[in-house]
Amino acid sequence: MNREKIEIKTEFIKLDSLLKFANVVETGGIAKEIIKDGAVKFNNNVCTMRGKKVRRGDIVTIDELNLEIEII
């Protein structure tokens, strides 16, 4: 599994914004759809809340893209 570390300078970033920021998706609409469809895991649990606050140390996994993003 590919692991990419994404550094943020704020306290948190919303899950849908993270997917765009990390260039996993091209648009917020696409992020919304894959989150809603249950394709995103947040700390190993499926997350369907696009506004979920992701903080440093959290791990977001996109199953179909086989990509893991760690906020450091």
Secondary structure as GFF3:
##gff-version 3
##sequence-region A 1 72
A	DSSP	beta_strand	2	6	.	.	.	ID=ss1
A	DSSP	beta_strand	12	14	.	.	.	ID=ss2
A	DSSP	alpha_helix	15	21	.	.	.	ID=ss3
A	DSSP	alpha_helix	28	36	.	.	.	ID=ss4
A	DSSP	beta_strand	40	42	.	.	.	ID=ss5
A	DSSP	beta_strand	45	46	.	.	.	ID=ss6
A	DSSP	beta_strand	53	55	.	.	.	ID=ss7
A	DSSP	beta_strand	59	62	.	.	.	ID=ss8
A	DSSP	beta_strand	67	71	.	.	.	ID=ss9
###
